[in-house]
Amino acid sequence: MAGGREFKVSTREQDVVAAALPLQEHRLPPSNLDLLLPPVDVGVFFCYKNHSGPSVAASRVGVLKKGLAQALVTYYAFSGEVVANSVGEPEILCNNRGVDFTEAFADVELKELNLHNPDESIEGKLVPNKKHGILAVQATELKCGGIVVACTFDHCIADAYSANMFLVSWAKMANSESPVTMVPSFRHSLLNPRRPGQIHPSLNDLYVPVTSLPPPPKMETNDHEDRLLSRIYYVKAEQLVKVQALASSSGCERSKLVSFSAFLWKMVAGSETGNDVKRSCKMGIVVDGRSRLADGNDLMSSYFGNVLSIPFGSKKIQALNEKSLNWVADEVHEFLESAVTKEHFLGLIDWVEAHRPVPCMAKICCSGSEEGPAFVVSSGQRFPVSEVDFGWGAPLFGSYHFSWGGSAGYVMPMPSPVGNGDWVVYMHMLKGQLDVIEKEAGHVFNPLTFDYLVSTRKQEVVAAALPLQEHWLPLSNLDLLLPPVDVGVFFCYKNHNSPSVTAARVGVLKKALAQALVTYYAFSGEVVANSVGEPEILCNNRGVDFTEAFADVELKELNLHNPDESIEGKLVPNKKDGVLAVQATELKCGGMVVACTFDHRIADAYSTNMLLVSWAKMANSKSPLTNKVPSFRRSLLNPRRPGQIHPSLNDMYVPVTSLPPPPKRETNGHEDHLISRIYYVAAEQLIKLQALASSNGCKRSKLESFCAFLWKMVAGSETGNDVKKLCKMGIVVDGRSRLADGNDLMSSYFGNVLSIPFGSKKIQELNEKSLNWVADEVHEFLECAVTKEHFLGLIDWVEAHRPVPGLAKIYCNGSKEGPAFVVSSGQRFPVSKVDFGWGAPVFGSYHFPWGGSSGYVMPMPSPVGNGDWVVYMHMLKGQLDVIEKKAGHVFKPLTIGYLM
């Protein structure tokens, strides 16, 4: 949802949480770099979903308080208060006064929060207003059972790096499963000035004593005045890559932060019009000095306080508008270069010392609007959102919130909690600037929504659990017959009653997948080209892209009959890299859909079925580990010398160089198009079809009978002059049992061992002849391909044409020749065996909207286990309309009601 609704926050209890152990009262003077910060507070908040376990939900506030009290023992500065020293400078009185802790309730659900507009949903409601001390905390329970944990801290005492250390330590103290690792250092002598000081003149351009500032302009609060607003956006990873490419030039690659900042600088400059373009636009970038000052001193990595500088650039608005992005990125890089050195920070410490006790400020923070627009970018890429887990899971979302009240804008890009390389960007800028950014760069800056956060929670790569020796695995000749198409498969699981199992399901899937990839290592590699351009597998353990997602739908609401609506692009992943991609999607009801997409060039359904069963057995400790170990012995499919090629193979396969150019597709609204639908066929209907398809005492198999019936149905969908055309039907044949010769390795062979014989008959003839006649034709064209000789000959045929790729002719059928489709038997589909430990799937199916002109049909055993079939069909809409009209008693739309 794009917007939220009004809600009220009520305070339940207010408390003060002090350090769990007594602390020696003392005063901690600020460092010179602390003294550069004005007295402003910074907010940070984290949103957590409802935890299934009621006992955990009820005790969350207690867990937070106890963990906080323990964390304050080492982070004692946060438990003190700011007082003035003898010359009026602030310092910390470490007296363990404690942290103001507010327990509240908000009459709103997490999904109703308008996270895009924190001025509406966060400010003054979910982030506390700090009145005393250095740190304030608020824990707000939401109506849905979720919780928002928020802090406000004094920026004079800590920067975001210090606050991040504290947040992670607090979470680890609360979550007993996490070990505490980093202890803060308050050794302010690390930032002592030099005697004598060494000050570079450039520092006078960056910083100013407050006594030298002109009086602030009188603020006019009329309705027409532009004002600062806070908004949160997300930027997709691919947009960041594009911006980075545009910002880089002459072989000099700019960082994502430099590129993003340059893009934003141009956007802000572009918001100015008229005479304003003659003014300057300033942009600063916050630089952390810890790594610059370290000199091998590990204490700097755990230093608590402010170690920041804000170099900035100032350019004419007209120049920023007219120049290219890479020119602006070069300017950003140039003004940053001077501040990313040890000498810069040492000089800054000396500069402050020379002006004490007069307070000083970064000039960019005091820029007046009359001089032109100004803003600061502070990188939040170290923001540890996924690590702030207090024991009930990582936050769904987290962000800093810094509506600081100055005249300059503030921007913080942070890693998206989705974990897919996207950024979340907090922006506190003038309304006019944000309006222009949304209008001109709405394709880059997308308003943050709850749907974005829950649709894809997290993406990571799961590699094999053990190291693998990198090597190249060539494809067999039968693999080379497959075009570069991806195949999907998905399984739907009901809600498991045990919350502990529910919460751990994704972890179980990842751990077991890593184990399964040790033997199924081809799925953990990637496809590369060999020296003649043919594909082969680089077995480098790049891993499998694993997406953790959430769908705001219940299992019973899924329209399984129409996977184009419910599955495609939603629950089955789009594979971008590698050989295999996995997506685990939690449903609103607590159910789950586990789906995979794999490269058909690397594996057929038989090979994938082996992986699925092995993966499930690895996950399900109750399953006996009698896993079939895959065989990658390509020599089992070596060509013969010399080859022996039957002429019939030239009727079934064709080199791609002999194909005519594909016809130009007309995409008018009346054109018939391929769609996917899933049906079920009752066992008694299959028996009736088999009886009608058998004659003269010759009993046809259920598959032959079903295919013959479907062939007649598809032919019957053609009318008028089209009945004079041909209708083709192919049936996929697995060659493993034909090539075995008692060799058990073929039963576990991994790869493609397929052939697609097909029949071609006049449509009129198929309409007029009986079902048993059509079944005899099916049996006849199948007979030639169910032999060992056929597969050996096919291997030789491919060898004779290499490196030119070959393709099954049935796949290259043009619609002008007449309808064509392929039937691939999924009767070995092990749907009941894909049990990861929370029960067999309610439903599972292959999903193959492959994009060619021919249809595709896969009949599979029904998970109901009563002899029914489930049939996935990817065919022309007109054909399916006729099938549903004429054979609706056979092909019944699949529903949850049928399955459950």
N, C-alpha and C positions, 0 to 999 in steps of 0.2 A: 504494500500500500504506500502511496506517495505522501500522504499527510496523516497526522494523528488527530486526536480529539482532546478537548479540554479535560483536565483531571485535577483532583485535589490530593495533596499529600498531608497526611496527619501524623503528628509526632506521637509515638508510643512511649518512648522513654529516652531520657538524656542522662548520660553517665560520663565519668572521667576515667579513662584507662591509663594507669601508670605502668612503668616498667615492673616486671615480675620480681626483680631483685632490688634491694636498696642500692642507691647510687650516691657516691660522694659528691656533695654540692661543690661546684666550681664554676668559674667563668671561662668561656671559650671565645677568645677574640676572633673577629672575622679576618679572613685573608684580604689582601688588597683587591683581589678579583671579586670577592663578595661585595666589596664597597661600591662597585660599579653598578649594582642593581638597585633600582628604586624600590620603595616598599610596596610591592605588588604581590598578589596571591595567584597561584596557579592551581587549576582544577584538573582532576583526572578521574575517569569513571569506567566501570566494567559492568556489562550486562550478562547475566547468567540465566539460562533456561531453568524451568522447574525440574528438580531432581525427582526421580520416580519413588525413591524411598522416603516415606513420611517421617521416619525417625531422624534421618539426616536433615530433611527440610526444616523440622522443628528446632534443631539444635544449631542452625547455621550462625546465628548471632553470637551464641556462646563460643563457637569455634573461632569466629573472627576476633572476639575480645581476648580470648586466651592466647591465640597466635600473636596478636598485636602486643600484648603485655610481654611476651617472650622476645619479640623482635626489638622492642624498645630498650632492652638491656644493652644491646650493642649499638643500636641507633638512638642513643640517649639524647642526642641533640634535638630530635623531634619531640621529646617529652619535656623540653624546657620552655623558656620564654625569652623574648627579645627585650633587652633593657639597654639603656644608654650608658656609655662609659664616661669618664671624666671630661672628655672634650665633645661629647654629644654624638659620638659614633655608635652605631648599634653593635651589640655583642650578645652572645647567648649565655643566659644564666641557666646552667644545667642543674636544675633543682627537682627534677622529676615531678613537676606539677601535673603532668599527664596530658593525654589527648582527649579533647571533647568528642564523645562518641554518641551519635544520634541514631536511635532505632525508629524507623518510620514505616508507614504503609501508604501506597499509592493506589487509588481506585482506577487502575488502568492495566491492561495486559501488555506484555512485552511487544507483541506484534503491532500494538496500537501506538507505540511511541514514535513520534516524528523525529527520527534520528538525523534527518537531513537538516532540520531546523532546531538546533540545541537551545536557541533563545526561547523557543516555545516549550520544549520538552525537558530540558536539563537545567538551564540557568535558574537559580533560586528555588528549585524544586528537588532535584535529585543530587546535585552537588552542593555540599554545605557551605554556608557563609561563615568563614572563620572569624570569630570574635576575640578569642584569647589564644595564647600559646602560639605554637609554630605549625601545628598540624591539626586538622579537624577531619573526622570520619563520619560518614553517614551510610547506613545499610538500610535500603528501602525494599521491603517486600512488595511484590506486585500482585494484582488480583489473580493472575494465572499461576501463582506459586513461584514465579521467577524472582530474581533479586538483582538490585543494582547496588554495587559497592563503590563508593566515591570518596575521594580525599581532596582537601584543599590545603596547600602548604605555602609557606612564606618563601618567595623566590630569593630573598636576601640570604637565606640559609642554605638552600639546595637548588641545584639545576636538575634538569630532567634525568641526567645520567645517575645522579645520587638518588633521586626518587625511584628510578627503575630498580636500583640495587635493593632499596628498602622494600619495594612491593614484592619482588621475587622472594626475599628473605621472609617477609611476613607470610606469604603463601606457603612457603616450605615449612615454616613453624606450625602453621595450621594443618597442613597436609602431612601427616606423620610418615607417609610413604616417600616423601622427598627429602633427601639429605641437604642440610644447609652448608653452603660452600664459601661464600664471600663475606668477610668481616670488614666493615668500613674502617678507613683510616682518617683520623681527625688531626693528622700531623700537619698543621698549618705552616710549620717552618719550611715545608717543601716549597712554599710559594713566598719565601722571604725576599725582600728587595736586595739588590746588590749594593755594595758600598765601594766606590761611588756608583750611582745609577748611570745607565747608558740609555738615552732616550732618542729614538729615531724621530725626525721631524714629522713623518707621515702620521704618527699617533695623534698629533694635534688636529689632523683632518678628520680623525675618526671619533675622538672623544672630546668632551668639553666640561669644565667646571660649571656646576649649576649657577654659580654667581655670575657667570658670563652670559647666561641665557636672557633673552628679552622677556618681559612679562607675557604670560600666555594671552592670546587674543580672546576678546569677549565672545563667548559662544552665543549665537542667536539660535533659539530653539523654535524656529517657525516650521510649518509642515512641509515646506518645499526644500528644506536643507537636507543635503545628503548625510547619511549617518552610517556608522559602523554596525555591521550585522555579522553574526556567526552562522556559517553553513558547513555541512560536511558532505563531501563528494567521494566517489570512488573512480579511479582511473584504471582501465584495463591494462594488463601487461603488454598486450600487442600495441596499444597506443603509446605506451612508454618507449617501446622499441622503435616505433615510427618516429617519435619526437627525437629520440637519441640519434637516429640515422640522419635526420634533417639537420641536427645541430652539429654533427661531426663533418669535417671536411679535410681534404688534402691528406687523407690517411691518418688524421689525428682524431681518435675517438674520444668524445667527451663522456663524462660519467652521466648516469641517469639524473642525478641531482642537479648537475650543472645544466643539462639539457632542459629539464623540467623548469628550473628557475628562469632560464633564458626565455622559454616559451611564455611563462607567466609575466615576465617583465614586458614582453611585447603586448600581451593582452591588456595589462593595466595601462600602458601607454596608449593603446588603441581606444581606451574608454574616454580619453580627453578629446575635446572638439574645439573648433573655432580658434581663438587667440591662445587657448590653453596649450596648444601644440608647441608654442614657442618656449614654454617652461621646461624644467627638467623633471625627470622621473628617477627616483632613487630606489635601489633595492639592496638590502643587506642580507648576508647569509651567516648564520651563527656557526662558529667554528669551535669545536671542543679541543682544548689544549693538552689533554692528558697524555696522548701518545706522543705529542711533540716535546713534552717536558720529561718524559719517562727516563731516558738515558739508561735503560736497563733496570730502572728502579721499579719493582713490581708494586710498590705502595701507591704509585700514581694511578694504577688501574683500579684501585679500590678507594681512591681519595673521595671524601665526602665534602661537598661544598660546590662553589661555582668556579669553573675553569673554562670560561667562555670569552670569546672576542667576536665582534660583529663588524667585519669589514663590509664596505658597501661601494657600489658604483653609482655614478650620477651621469645620466645622458639626456640630451635633448629629446623630448618626446617625438619630435619630427624625425630625428635620426633613427630612433627605435622602431618607428612605424615603417620607415622606408628600407632599412637594412634587412638583410636575410637573417634567418634564425641562426645560421652558423657564425655569422659576424657577431651577433649578440652573445652567443655562447662563448666566443673567444674573449669578449669583454668581461664576462663573468669569470672565466678562468683567470684572466689577468689580475683582477682586483682580489681574487681569492689567494693567488700565489703568494702575495706579500704577507698573508696572515697564517699560513700553515707551516710556520717555522718556529723552532725553539726560541730564536732571538726575538721574534715578534712578541711572544708571551712574556719573556723576561723583561723586555723593554716596556710592556704594558704595566707590569707590576711596578717597575721603577717610576713610570709616569704617574701612577696613582699615588705613590709614596711622596712624590714631589709636590702634590697638591693637597695632601691631607692636612687638616681634617675637613677641608671643603669637599662635599660630595661631588661626584662626577658622574657623567652619563654618556652613553653612546649617542653620537650626534643623530644617527638615523632614527632613534626613538623620540627625538625632540623636533623632528622636521615639522614645520607648520604647513598647513594645507595651501597657504598662499604661495609657497615656494614651488609647489607641484606635488603630485602624489608620491608617497613613500610607503614601503612595506618591508618586512623582514621574513625570510624563510629559515625555519629551524628544522633540520632533518630529524625525524623521529624514527629512523630506520632501525634503531636499537630498541624501540619500544617493545617490551617482552610480553605482548598480550597473551600469547599461548601459554606462558609460564606462570601467569597469575591464577593458579588453580588452587583453591583453598580446600579441595577435597571433594568437590561436587562437579568436577569437569572444568575444562578451559572456558573462558568467556566466549559467548557468541559474538560480542563486540566490545571494544575498548577504545578510548580516545583521550587525548589531552584536551582541555577546555580552558582557553586563555583569553577571555574578553577583557583585556587589561585596561581599557579606558583611555589610552593615549590617542594621538591623532594618526599615527602610522598603523598600517595594517599588519597582520601577523598570519603566517601560513605554516602549518606543520604537516608534511607528508609522512605517513606511517605505513608499515606493511599491513596489508589486508589480513584479517583473521581467517579469511577463507584459505590462505596459504597457497595461492596459485600464481603469485608474482604480481598481483594487482596492488595498487596503493589505495589507502584511504587518506583523504586530504582534509584537514581541519582548516577553515579559512575564516579569519576575522577581518573583514574588509568593508569598504564603502559599498552601499547598496548599488550605486551606479556602476561601480567596477564589476560587481558580481552579476549584474544584469547583462553587461556586455560579454563577460566570460561565458555565461550560460547561452547567450544568443550566438556568439561567434565560435565558441569551442564546446558546444553541448555534446559533441561526439567524443570529446576527451573527458570532460567533467560531468559525470553522471550523478544525479542526486542519490545519496545513500538511502536505501530502503531496506526494510526487514526482509522482503522477498530476496534481495540480492544476498543477504547474509545467510539465509536458511536454504536457498536453492543449491548452493555449493558451499559446504562448510569448510572443506579442507581438501587440498590436493597435495599429494606427495608421491614419491617414487619408491616402490618396494622392489628390492633386489634379492637375489638368492642369498640364503642365510649363510652359505659357506663360500669362500673365495673360489672363483672359477678361472681356469687357464684360458686366456683369450685365444681364440682361433677362428678360422673361417670355415663355415659349413656350407658346401655347395648344395644347390637344389638338385633334386633328381629330374630326369627328363619329364616325369609325370607332373612334377611341381610346375615346370615351365609352361605347361598348357593352361595355367590359370592366369587370368588377367589380374591387375592390381585392384582387387575389390576386398572390402571388409565385410565380415559376417558378425551379426550380433546374436547373443543368447541371454535369456533372463529367467530368473526364478523369483517367485513371490512367496513370502513366508508370513504366516499369521503372527500376531503378537504373542510373545513368550510371557508367561505369568511371572517369572522371576525377574525383578528389577535389576539384580546384580548381573544376570546373564544378558539382559537387554542392554545395559550400559557397556558391557564388555564385548559386544558382538563384533564391532569393527576391529578391535584389537585382535580378536581370535582370527578373523579373516586375514588380516595382514601377516600375522605370525605364521599361520599355516601356508599362506601363499609363498612367503619367503622360503619355507621348508620345501614346498613342492617344486619351486623353481630350481632347486639344486639338481634334480634329475630332469626336469622339463626346461633345461637351460635355454633352449631355442626361443622360448617365449620371453626370455629376459634379455634378448639381444636386439639387433636392429638390422634392417635390410639395406644392403649396399650393393653397388654395381661391381662386377668383376671386370677384367681387362677388356672383354668384348661387349660390355654393356648388359650382360645378363644379371639378374638379381641373385644374391647369395646372402647367407646370414653371417653377420659379424657377431660371434658369441662373446660379448664383452661385458655381460652382466650390467648393462645400462639400467635394467630394471623395468618394472611395469608401472605405468601411470595409474595411480589409485585415487579415485575421487570419493570423498565422503560427502553425501548430500542429504537434504531433507525436502520432502514434498508435502505440501499442505493439503493432503488428500488422504482419505481412508482407503484401505484395501478394497472394501466392498464398493467404493465409488469409482474404481478404475474401470474404464471401458475397454476390457480386454478384447472384445470383438473388433474394435477399431484401433489397432496399435499405432496407426498414423497420428491419432489424436492423443493417446495416452502413453505411448512408449517411445516413439521416434523422437530423438533430440531432447528427451527429458529423462527417461530412466535407463536407457542404453547409451553408454558414452560414445562420443565422437573421438575416434582414435586419431591423434595428431602425430605422435612419434612412436617409435618402437614397433613391436610385433603384436603386443596385447595391451589392452586398456581395461580397467575394472572400475565399476561404480557401485557403491553400496548406498542405497537411499532409504533413510528411515521415513516411515509414513506417519501421519498424524495419529493413527490408531495404535502405534507401537509396532506395527508390522514392518517388514523390510523387503526391498527388492535388490537382489544381487545380480549384476549384469556384466557381461564381458563383450568386447569387440576385438576380433582378431583378424590378422592378414591371411586371407584364403590361400595365398601363394605358399604359405609356410605350413598350414595344417588344414586337413579336411575335418568334417564333423566327428569322424571316428577318433582322430588324434585329440581333438578338443574334449570329447567325452572322457577319454582316459585322464586328461589333466583335471577335469572337473571332479571326477570320482576320487582321484588321489588327493586333491586339494581338500575335499570334504573329509576324507579319512584322516588327513593330517590334523584337521581342526577338531574333529570329533573323537575324543579319547575313547569313546565307547565302541568305535568301529575298529575291527581287527585290521592291522596294517598289512594286508595281503595285497599291497599296491602292485600294479603292473608297471614295471620299469620300462620306460620307452626305449626303443631301439632307433638309433640314427644311422644305421649301417646302410649307407647309400649304395654300396656295391651290390646289394640285393636287387637293385633295379638298374644295373648296368646294361647297356645295349650289347647286342651280340655282334661278333665279328666273323663274317660279314653279316649285315642286317638282313632280315627277311620281312618284307613289307607286303601285306595283302592289299590288293587294289581297293577293297571296300573301305580302307582307312582314309583314302582320299575323298570319299563321299561323306565322311564323318568329320574330318578335320581340315583346316586350311591355314597356310601361312598368312600372317596378318598383312604382308606386302601384297597379297593377291586380292585383298578385300577392296571393294569400291569405296569411295569416300562416303562417309555417313550422310544420309539425306538431311536437308535443312529442316529443322523442327519448326513447325508453325505453332505458336502458343496462343491460339485463339480460344475463347471461352467454350467453344463447342467441341473442341478436340477431345477424343477419348484419351484417358491417361491411366497409368498404372497406380493402383492403390493396394494397401495391405489390409487383409481381414483374417480373422481366426474363427473357425467353426468347430463344432464337434459332430461326429457321425456315430450314431448308436450302433452297438455290436450287432443287433438284429438286422439293421440296414446293410451292414457289411456282408452278413450271411446271405441276405436276399440278393445283393449284387453278385456275389460269388456264384450263387446258384444260377442266375440268369446268364452269367458270362461263361459258364461251363456247359459243354455239349458232348454228345457221343461218348459219354463215359470218361471224358478228359476233363479233370477238375483243374481249373485255373486257380492260382494263388489269390489271396485277398488283394495284394498289391496290383497284380495284373488286372483283376476285375475292376478295382477302383479306378485305375488309370484309363481303362477302356471306357468306363462310364463318363469320366471327366473329359476324355477326348471327344466323345459324342456331344457333351454339353457345350464345350467351347465351339465346336463346329456349328452347333445349333444356334449360336449367338450371331452368326453371320446371315445376312439377308440379301435379296436382290441378286445383282451380278456377282457379288462376293462369293456365292456358293460355287462358282466355277474355279475359285482359287484353291490353293492347297492349305491344309492345316497340319502342322508338324508338332509332334510330341516326343520329347526325349525322356529317358529314365536313367538316372545316375546309378552306375554299377560299381561296387567296391571290389577291387581286385585282390584283396589280401588272401582270401581263402583259395582263389584260383592260382595264385603264385606260390602258395605255401609249400607244396610237395613235402609235407611232413616237417617243414622248417618252422619251429615255433616262433622264431624271430619275426615272421610276418604278422603274427597276431598282435605283436606289440610295436609294429613299425610306426614311426612318427613321420607324417608328411602326407602328401596326396597320393592316393592309389585309386584313381577314379577314371572311368570312361563314361561317355554319354552317347550311347547308341540312340537313334531316333527313327521314327516312322513318319512318312509323308503321304497323305491321302487326300483325294479330292473331298472338299467339304460336302458336296452333294452326296457322295458315296457314303461318307460317315453318317450322314443324316438318315439315309435310306436303309443301310444294313443293320442287322440285329446286333445286340450287345455281344453275343458270343462270337460273331464274325469279327468284330473289332478286337475282342480279347485275343482271338487267334493271331491277328496281325501284330498285336503287342508282343505276344509270346515269340513270334517269328523274328522280329527285329532284335529282341533281347537275346535270342539263342546264340547269335554270332558273337556276342560280347561277353558271355559268361564263361569264357574258356581261358586257359593259361596262354594259349597261342595268341589270342587277341591282345592281351596286355603286353606280351613280349614284342609283338609286332608294333604296337603303339609306341613303346619305348624306342624301337628302331626308327619309326617314322619321325619322331621328334629329333633323334640324333642326325638324321639325314638332312634336316632343315636348319639345324642350329648354325649360327646364333639367331636366325630369324625366329621370332616367337610364333607358335602355332595356337590355334583357338578352335574350340568345338563349333562346328557350323551352325548348330541350333541356336547358339548365343548371338550369331551375327545375322539372324533372320531379319529381313526388312519387312515392315508392316505391309508394304505393297504386295509381297509374295503371298500373304495370308497370315493368319494367327499362328503363333508358336509358343510353346511353354515346356518347362522341364519339371519332372517330378523326381524328388530326391527322398528316398525312404528314410524316415527318422525313427524306425521301429526299435533301433538300438539306443535311442535317447534315454539316458539313465536318470530320468527326473526323480524317481523315488530314492536314488542313492546319493543325491546331492544334499546331504544332511550335514550341516556344519556344527551340529550339536544342539540345535533348538528345533528339531523336528524336520520331517521331509517337507518340501515345498507344497503349497496348495496348488501351484501351477508353475509350469515352465515351458518355454518354447524357444525355438530358433527364430531369428528376425533378420530377413535378408532382402531389404528393398534395394536391390543392387544397381538399379539405374539403367539397365539395358532395355532393349525393345521387347525381349521375350519375357513371358511370365515365369513364375517360380512357385512350386507347390511342395510343401513338406508335410506328409502325414506322420504323426507321432502317437505313441500310446497315451491314452488319457491318464492323468494322475489319479483319477477316481479308481482305477484298477479293475474295471468291470468289463474289459474287452472293447470299450469304445475307443475311437480315435479322435485326436485333436488335429486339425488341419490348418496349417499356416498357408495362406494364399496371397501371392503378390501378382495380381493380374489386372487386365484392363477393366475399368469400371463397368463398361457395357457387358463384358463377359460375366462379371459377378452379378450384375442385375438379372441377367437371364438365368444363371444358376440358381439364384435365390428364388426366382419366380417359378421355374420349372422343376427344381429339385429341392425346394425348401423343406420337404419331408426328410431329405437325406442330410443336407448341410444346414445345421442349426447354429445360429449365432452363439458364440461362447459367452457365458455370463458367470458372475460370481455365484449366483444361485445354483447353477449346475455343479460348480466345483465344491461348494460347501453345503 
